Amino acid sequence: MHIRKTAGVFLLAMYLQAIAVGQTSFWTNSSVPAAPEDPDTNSVTVGLKFFSDVPGTVTGIRFYKGLDNTGTHVGNLWSSTGANLATVTFSGETASGWQQANFPAPFSIAANTTYIVSYLAPNGRYAEDDYYPWSTLNRNPLHVSGSDPSVYAYGSTATFPTATWNSSNYWVDLVFAPSTSPGPYSISGSVSGSAATMTLSGAAIGSTTTDATGTYTFSGLANGSYVVTPSQSGYTFTPSRASVNVNGAAVTGVNFTAMAPLSHSVTLSWTASASPNIIRYNVYRGSASGGPIARIGFVGGTSYVDTSVSSGQAYSYFVTAVDGSNQESAYSTEATAVIPAP
């Protein structure tokens, strides 16, 4: 009986090891915090910034739990800009030790792109080791992002964490499976007319900026469908986005043109008044013919340039003459201007 029981345990151990082949985490179950329960009892989200050298999938979230870290724990995967990518509620937890919850479906991530894994500790008492030696932590292809990668955010619900404290380690981890798809591949192109922030979505997400020559590259991508979107304050782009299908090769020449909004103005001129002692001319503007008008400026000469106009709008203008006694003439005849759309 003893022999058969030992053999059964051995076979079970071999099975558990087999299903974990190819998965990576930062810490093993034998890793234990020096301070498994912080005195803080406030509801807080704690997390870890990370990236991978290769594309793959995040299949779940892990965290170390102390005895007093109670309540319902909710795990999340975030983009570096705070987009919530995947969420899972922990169940079947043990009283303490490492806990793991797998997402309903693995989430694909791009190579060399920062993401955040986090969990909500509704009653605080999370693990926290200050001044953790992050430079010694290396689990290829996984890496922590930056010299102070642990982050937190207080709140009663799961919140995107961004604050840091004393290079703390909150003992939040992930389960990562490198991609088995052929590749990795890349998507590249250029933007003319302006620098731009480039956003990748679809089979994986990421963001980058164009370099000094206007080019950009998303690397470490698996086969799949993607969308590349450029953005820059004050500019529009042609095309506004591009759908890209990666299928066994890198995709190049995904190019965009940036266009700054056109600057419009209206130049007015008129004949000088024949009345004596004219010292200035008031300029009035309305948004529609026959509608209310308001003074927008005055000049000493007989011309005026209105630069505060909007594309696609129509305006009406009037001018009055003012003498040295501050007597103002009647309005001139109406002049109209239609501003072209960009």
C-alpha positions as CSV (number, residue, x, y, z in Angstrom):
1,M,0.0,0.0,0.0
2,H,2.8,2.4,0.9
3,I,4.5,1.8,-2.5
4,R,1.3,2.3,-4.5
5,K,0.5,5.5,-2.6
6,T,3.9,6.8,-3.2
7,A,3.7,6.0,-6.9
8,G,0.3,7.8,-7.1
9,V,1.7,10.9,-5.5
10,F,4.6,10.8,-7.9
11,L,2.4,10.5,-10.9
12,L,0.2,13.4,-9.6
13,A,3.3,15.6,-9.1
14,M,4.4,14.8,-12.6
15,Y,1.0,15.7,-14.0
16,L,0.9,19.1,-12.2
17,Q,4.4,19.9,-13.4
18,A,3.4,19.0,-17.0
19,I,0.5,21.5,-17.2
20,A,2.8,24.3,-16.0
21,V,5.4,23.7,-18.8
22,G,6.1,26.9,-20.7
23,Q,4.5,29.2,-18.0
24,T,6.6,31.8,-16.2
25,S,6.1,33.8,-13.0
26,F,8.5,36.1,-11.1
27,W,8.3,34.1,-7.8
28,T,7.8,30.4,-6.9
29,N,5.5,29.1,-4.2
30,S,8.5,28.8,-1.9
31,S,9.1,32.6,-2.1
32,V,7.8,34.3,1.1
33,P,7.7,38.0,2.0
34,A,9.6,39.3,5.0
35,A,6.5,41.3,6.0
36,P,3.4,39.3,4.9
37,E,0.9,41.6,6.5
38,D,1.2,45.4,6.4
39,P,-0.7,47.2,9.3
40,D,-2.7,49.3,6.7
41,T,-6.3,48.3,6.8
42,N,-7.6,50.6,4.1
43,S,-9.0,49.2,0.8
44,V,-6.3,49.4,-1.7
45,T,-5.2,48.1,-5.1
46,V,-1.6,46.9,-5.3
47,G,0.2,45.9,-8.4
48,L,3.4,45.3,-10.4
49,K,4.6,46.9,-13.7
50,F,6.2,44.4,-16.1
51,F,7.1,43.6,-19.7
52,S,8.2,40.6,-21.7
53,D,10.9,40.2,-24.3
54,V,8.5,38.1,-26.4
55,P,4.8,38.2,-27.1
56,G,2.6,35.7,-25.3
57,T,-0.5,35.5,-23.0
58,V,-1.2,36.4,-19.4
59,T,-3.3,33.6,-18.1
60,G,-3.7,34.6,-14.5
61,I,-2.7,36.6,-11.5
62,R,-1.0,35.5,-8.3
63,F,-0.4,37.3,-4.9
64,Y,0.9,36.3,-1.5
65,K,-1.7,36.4,1.1
66,G,-1.3,36.8,4.9
67,L,-3.8,35.5,7.4
68,D,-5.4,38.9,7.9
69,N,-5.6,39.8,4.2
70,T,-9.4,39.0,4.1
71,G,-12.3,39.9,1.9
72,T,-13.0,39.4,-1.8
73,H,-9.9,39.9,-3.9
74,V,-10.2,41.0,-7.5
75,G,-7.3,40.7,-10.0
76,N,-6.8,42.9,-13.1
77,L,-4.5,43.3,-16.0
78,W,-4.0,46.9,-17.2
79,S,-2.3,48.7,-20.1
80,S,0.4,51.3,-19.1
81,T,-2.2,54.0,-19.7
82,G,-4.9,52.5,-17.5
83,A,-7.1,50.5,-19.9
84,N,-8.5,47.5,-18.1
85,L,-7.7,44.5,-20.2
86,A,-8.8,41.5,-18.1
87,T,-10.3,40.9,-14.7
88,V,-11.0,37.9,-12.4
89,T,-12.3,37.4,-8.9
90,F,-10.3,35.1,-6.7
91,S,-12.2,32.0,-5.3
92,G,-11.2,29.0,-3.3
93,E,-8.4,30.8,-1.5
94,T,-6.4,29.2,1.2
95,A,-6.0,31.0,4.6
96,S,-2.5,32.2,3.6
97,G,0.3,31.7,1.1
98,W,0.3,32.2,-2.7
99,Q,-3.1,32.5,-4.3
100,Q,-3.8,32.2,-8.1
101,A,-6.8,33.1,-10.2
102,N,-6.9,32.5,-14.0
103,F,-8.6,34.8,-16.4
104,P,-11.7,33.5,-18.2
105,A,-9.6,33.6,-21.4
106,P,-5.8,34.3,-21.7
107,F,-5.0,37.8,-22.7
108,S,-2.4,38.4,-25.5
109,I,0.4,40.9,-24.8
110,A,3.0,42.4,-27.1
111,A,6.7,42.2,-26.6
112,N,8.6,45.0,-24.9
113,T,5.5,46.8,-23.8
114,T,4.7,47.7,-20.2
115,Y,1.6,46.3,-18.5
116,I,0.4,46.2,-14.9
117,V,-1.0,43.3,-12.9
118,S,-2.9,44.1,-9.7
119,Y,-5.3,42.9,-7.1
120,L,-7.7,44.6,-4.7
121,A,-7.1,44.1,-1.0
122,P,-10.5,45.3,0.4
123,N,-9.3,45.2,4.0
124,G,-5.7,46.0,3.5
125,R,-3.1,43.9,5.3
126,Y,-1.3,43.2,2.0
127,A,2.3,41.9,1.9
128,E,4.8,44.7,1.7
129,D,8.6,44.5,1.7
130,D,10.2,48.0,1.4
131,Y,13.4,48.7,-0.5
132,Y,13.1,45.4,-2.4
133,P,16.2,44.6,-4.5
134,W,14.4,44.7,-7.8
135,S,17.7,44.7,-9.8
136,T,18.3,41.1,-8.7
137,L,14.9,39.9,-10.0
138,N,15.2,38.3,-13.4
139,R,12.8,35.7,-14.9
140,N,13.4,35.7,-18.6
141,P,11.5,36.5,-20.7
142,L,9.6,38.5,-17.9
143,H,11.1,41.7,-16.5
144,V,9.9,44.3,-14.0
145,S,9.4,47.7,-15.6
146,G,11.7,50.4,-14.1
147,S,13.6,50.6,-10.8
148,D,10.4,51.0,-8.7
149,P,7.8,48.8,-10.4
150,S,5.3,48.2,-7.6
151,V,2.4,50.5,-7.6
152,Y,-0.8,51.2,-5.5
153,A,-4.0,53.2,-5.5
154,Y,-6.5,53.6,-2.6
155,G,-10.2,53.0,-3.3
156,S,-13.1,50.7,-2.4
157,T,-13.1,49.1,-5.9
158,A,-10.3,47.9,-8.1
159,T,-8.4,51.1,-9.3
160,F,-5.6,51.6,-11.8
161,P,-2.5,51.8,-9.6
162,T,0.2,54.5,-10.3
163,A,1.6,55.6,-6.9
164,T,4.9,54.2,-5.6
165,W,6.4,54.0,-2.1
166,N,10.0,53.2,-0.9
167,S,10.6,50.7,-3.8
168,S,8.1,48.4,-2.1
169,N,7.3,44.9,-3.2
170,Y,3.6,44.1,-2.7
171,W,4.2,40.5,-3.9
172,V,1.8,40.6,-6.9
173,D,2.7,38.2,-9.7
174,L,1.4,36.9,-13.0
175,V,1.3,33.7,-14.9
176,F,2.7,34.2,-18.4
177,A,2.9,31.8,-21.4
178,P,5.2,32.8,-24.2
179,S,3.6,32.7,-27.6
180,T,3.9,29.5,-29.6
181,S,2.9,31.2,-32.8
182,P,5.5,31.7,-35.5
183,G,7.4,34.9,-35.3
184,P,7.8,37.2,-33.6
185,Y,7.0,39.7,-36.4
186,S,6.7,43.5,-36.6
187,I,4.5,46.3,-37.9
188,S,6.4,49.4,-39.1
189,G,5.8,52.6,-41.1
190,S,6.2,56.4,-41.0
191,V,4.2,59.5,-40.2
192,S,4.9,62.7,-42.3
193,G,3.9,66.2,-41.2
194,S,4.3,65.8,-37.4
195,A,5.6,63.6,-34.6
196,A,2.9,61.3,-33.3
197,T,2.0,58.8,-30.7
198,M,1.2,55.4,-32.3
199,T,-1.3,53.0,-30.6
200,L,-1.6,49.3,-31.4
201,S,-4.8,47.3,-30.6
202,G,-6.2,44.0,-31.6
203,A,-4.4,40.8,-31.0
204,A,-2.0,42.7,-28.7
205,I,-1.9,46.3,-27.5
206,G,1.0,48.7,-27.2
207,S,2.1,52.3,-27.8
208,T,5.2,54.0,-29.1
209,T,6.2,57.4,-30.5
210,T,7.7,58.3,-33.9
211,D,11.4,58.9,-33.9
212,A,13.3,61.9,-35.3
213,T,12.7,60.7,-38.9
214,G,9.0,60.0,-38.4
215,T,9.3,56.3,-38.3
216,Y,7.8,53.8,-35.8
217,T,7.9,50.0,-35.2
218,F,5.8,47.6,-33.1
219,S,8.0,44.5,-32.6
220,G,7.6,41.1,-31.1
221,L,4.1,40.4,-32.6
222,A,2.5,37.1,-33.2
223,N,0.2,36.4,-36.2
224,G,-3.1,38.1,-35.9
225,S,-5.2,41.2,-36.7
226,Y,-4.1,44.6,-35.5
227,V,-5.2,48.2,-35.7
228,V,-2.6,51.1,-35.8
229,T,-3.9,54.5,-34.8
230,P,-1.8,57.8,-34.8
231,S,-2.6,60.8,-32.6
232,Q,-1.1,64.2,-31.9
233,S,-2.8,67.2,-30.3
234,G,-4.1,69.7,-33.0
235,Y,-3.6,67.3,-35.9
236,T,-5.7,65.1,-38.0
237,F,-4.3,62.0,-39.9
238,T,-4.9,60.4,-43.2
239,P,-5.8,57.6,-42.8
240,S,-7.2,58.0,-39.3
241,R,-6.3,54.4,-38.5
242,A,-5.0,51.3,-40.4
243,S,-6.0,47.7,-40.1
244,V,-3.1,45.3,-40.4
245,N,-3.1,41.5,-40.7
246,V,0.2,39.8,-39.6
247,N,0.4,36.4,-41.2
248,G,3.8,34.8,-41.3
249,A,5.9,37.9,-42.1
250,A,6.6,41.5,-40.9
251,V,4.4,44.2,-42.3
252,T,6.1,47.4,-43.5
253,G,4.9,50.6,-45.1
254,V,1.9,51.3,-42.7
255,N,2.2,55.1,-43.3
256,F,0.2,58.1,-42.3
257,T,0.1,61.8,-43.1
258,A,-0.5,64.4,-40.3
259,M,-2.3,67.6,-41.2
260,A,-2.5,70.7,-39.0
261,P,-5.8,72.6,-38.9
262,L,-5.9,75.4,-41.4
263,S,-5.5,78.9,-40.0
264,H,-8.3,81.2,-41.4
265,S,-8.8,84.9,-41.1
266,V,-11.1,87.6,-42.6
267,T,-9.6,90.9,-43.9
268,L,-11.9,93.9,-43.9
269,S,-11.3,97.3,-45.5
270,W,-13.5,100.3,-46.1
271,T,-13.4,103.9,-47.3
272,A,-12.5,106.6,-44.8
273,S,-15.4,108.6,-43.4
274,A,-15.8,112.1,-44.9
275,S,-16.8,113.5,-41.4
276,P,-14.2,115.6,-39.7
277,N,-12.3,114.7,-36.5
278,I,-12.6,110.9,-36.9
279,I,-10.3,109.2,-34.5
280,R,-11.1,105.5,-34.8
281,Y,-13.3,102.9,-36.4
282,N,-15.2,100.2,-34.4
283,V,-15.6,96.7,-35.9
284,Y,-18.6,94.6,-35.1
285,R,-19.3,91.0,-35.9
286,G,-22.4,88.7,-35.8
287,S,-22.7,85.0,-36.5
288,A,-25.7,85.3,-38.9
289,S,-27.1,88.0,-41.1
290,G,-29.6,90.1,-39.2
291,G,-28.6,88.5,-35.9
292,P,-27.1,90.1,-32.7
293,I,-23.7,91.6,-33.2
294,A,-20.8,92.5,-30.8
295,R,-17.8,94.8,-31.1
296,I,-14.6,92.7,-31.7
297,G,-12.1,95.5,-32.0
298,F,-11.2,99.0,-33.2
299,V,-8.5,100.5,-35.4
300,G,-7.3,104.0,-36.3
301,G,-7.0,103.1,-40.0
302,T,-9.4,101.7,-42.6
303,S,-8.6,97.9,-42.4
304,Y,-9.0,95.2,-39.9
305,V,-8.0,91.5,-39.8
306,D,-10.2,89.1,-37.8
307,T,-8.2,86.0,-36.8
308,S,-10.7,84.6,-34.4
309,V,-12.8,82.7,-36.9
310,S,-13.8,79.1,-37.1
311,S,-13.8,76.7,-40.0
312,G,-17.2,76.2,-41.7
313,Q,-18.8,79.3,-40.0
314,A,-20.5,82.3,-41.6
315,Y,-20.0,85.8,-40.2
316,S,-21.4,89.3,-40.8
317,Y,-19.5,92.5,-40.2
318,F,-20.2,96.2,-39.6
319,V,-18.1,99.3,-39.1
320,T,-18.8,102.6,-37.3
321,A,-16.8,105.8,-37.2
322,V,-16.1,107.5,-33.9
323,D,-15.1,111.2,-33.6
324,G,-13.1,113.1,-31.0
325,S,-16.2,113.7,-29.0
326,N,-16.8,110.0,-28.8
327,Q,-19.8,110.2,-31.1
328,E,-20.4,107.0,-33.0
329,S,-21.9,106.9,-36.5
330,A,-24.6,104.5,-37.7
331,Y,-23.5,101.0,-38.8
332,S,-22.0,100.6,-42.2
333,T,-23.6,98.3,-44.7
334,E,-23.2,94.6,-43.9
335,A,-20.3,92.6,-45.2
336,T,-20.4,88.8,-45.0
337,A,-17.7,86.1,-45.0
338,V,-18.0,82.3,-45.1
339,I,-15.0,80.4,-43.7
340,P,-14.2,77.2,-45.6
341,A,-14.2,73.9,-43.8
342,P,-10.7,72.4,-43.4
